[in-house]
Amino acid sequence: MTRPLTAAQRRLIEAADPGTGRLKGTEAQLTALVKRGLAFRHPRPPHDHFLTPAGHRAREAQAGPPEPEEPQTPPSTAGGVFTARVGGEPALPAAGGAARAREVRSAWQGMLELRRMTNADASTDRPCAWERTHLAQAAALALEAAGHRPAESDGEDGYRVRETPQPDAVAVYAPDAAALRACARTLEGAGWQAGEHTEPRTRRRYVLASPRRA
């Protein structure tokens, strides 16, 4: 069984910044939370620590009893690392439920904070270096955070984000023209350049998206 949090660890989690999840504490306390998958250390100076999705869940659990109607689902993170849904993966039980929505919301807020900390001008309205090296995950997170539904493995009922031969662009597919346009608008609002194209052989429409640099 997972060891219960100590009183000091509970206080640290409760005191985390409600928007960014930034933590304050001694190095030993923060390291202990990292080992438990409840926090991560930012790779760049000043190397602040932030709550992971699992850490946010722990804080919410401390705030009060769980909602009685909320299904008990396995977490979609491994070791506190969030994984965006690019579409086409095997469906998770209740993947669109409240727990997943909280994880996505926390991950998106963390991404905005990462933009603020790593973009030279502290801008949050355009992608950061991490997003440029994880294009499919970054685009998928922007879409899922905006409420778009990823496609399941056995259907075409949602978006699919796929790598392309271009090193700085991904292709986004959607079940119909309206959904495709909505995906393009979301990505543009999240700091991406997005334009609709047609595959020459299949005539299938898709959005080609790349992170905006300025």
Summary of the structure (lengths in Angstrom):
residues: 214
radius of gyration: 18.5
end to end distance: 48.7
largest distance: 61.9
contacts: 602
relative contact order: 0.10
helix: 36%
strand: 16%
